Amino acid sequence: MGTRPRRDRLTRPVPAEADADAAERDFTAMWRAALPIARDMLEHQRRVIPFAVVITTDGGVSLVGLDLPERRRQPPRHMLASVQRALAAKADDLRAVATITDFDIEGGDAIVIELEHRDGTALTARVPFARRRPAGPIVFGELEPHPGSPRLWTGRGPR
């Protein structure tokens, strides 16, 4: 386990009863869908407006929150709460979720993707970024996976 994770893959600890391959595939699919959208938002809007990528119980991948009417009128933390409420309303039909936003973190800014699987696994992935000049291009760092905490399926156990 001393090797660095591949840039196109997310790895994390998985409970023994979980299907590690299925959860990892879901996390990777959501990360691959989310990161280009977040990068595009940063390039064009200079911030990431919170949104989510979900995988339904039948395996479909879709976006949540990009069409919420209150998106542009609220501070980011309220928009993120709106996205999380939308996810909670659909939780029984979802297999995995990823919420995406940007945060000021220790040492700079980062795109933050919080991934959660209904089997109980959770992961937070950060992609640091910096603006060399206020109107200049954004430079992105390497993906940094960290342990996460379940939010949507807390206390419900594996399904």
Secondary structure in CASP SS format (residue, H / E / C, confidence):
PFRMAT SS
TARGET T0000
AUTHOR 0000-0000-0000
METHOD secondary structure of the structure
MODEL  1
M C 1.00
G C 1.00
T C 1.00
R C 1.00
P C 1.00
R C 1.00
R C 1.00
D C 1.00
R C 1.00
L C 1.00
T C 1.00
R C 1.00
P C 1.00
V C 1.00
P C 1.00
A C 1.00
E C 1.00
A C 1.00
D C 1.00
A H 1.00
D H 1.00
A H 1.00
A H 1.00
E H 1.00
R H 1.00
D H 1.00
F H 1.00
T H 1.00
A H 1.00
M H 1.00
W H 1.00
R H 1.00
A H 1.00
A H 1.00
L H 1.00
P H 1.00
I H 1.00
A H 1.00
R H 1.00
D H 1.00
M H 1.00
L H 1.00
E H 1.00
H H 1.00
Q H 1.00
R C 1.00
R C 1.00
V C 1.00
I C 1.00
P C 1.00
F E 1.00
A E 1.00
V E 1.00
V E 1.00
I E 1.00
T E 1.00
T C 1.00
D C 1.00
G C 1.00
G C 1.00
V E 1.00
S E 1.00
L E 1.00
V E 1.00
G C 1.00
L C 1.00
D C 1.00
L C 1.00
P C 1.00
E C 1.00
R H 1.00
R H 1.00
R H 1.00
Q C 1.00
P C 1.00
P H 1.00
R H 1.00
H H 1.00
M H 1.00
L H 1.00
A H 1.00
S H 1.00
V H 1.00
Q H 1.00
R H 1.00
A H 1.00
L H 1.00
A H 1.00
A H 1.00
K H 1.00
A H 1.00
D H 1.00
D H 1.00
L E 1.00
R E 1.00
A E 1.00
V E 1.00
A E 1.00
T E 1.00
I E 1.00
T E 1.00
D E 1.00
F E 1.00
D E 1.00
I E 1.00
E C 1.00
G C 1.00
G E 1.00
D E 1.00
A E 1.00
I E 1.00
V E 1.00
I E 1.00
E E 1.00
L E 1.00
E E 1.00
H E 1.00
R C 1.00
D C 1.00
G C 1.00
T C 1.00
A E 1.00
L E 1.00
T E 1.00
A E 1.00
R E 1.00
V E 1.00
P E 1.00
F E 1.00
A E 1.00
R E 1.00
R C 1.00
R C 1.00
P C 1.00
A C 1.00
G C 1.00
P C 1.00
I E 1.00
V E 1.00
F E 1.00
G C 1.00
E C 1.00
L C 1.00
E E 1.00
P E 1.00
H E 1.00
P E 1.00
G C 1.00
S C 1.00
P C 1.00
R C 1.00
L C 1.00
W C 1.00
T C 1.00
G C 1.00
R C 1.00
G C 1.00
P C 1.00
R C 1.00
END
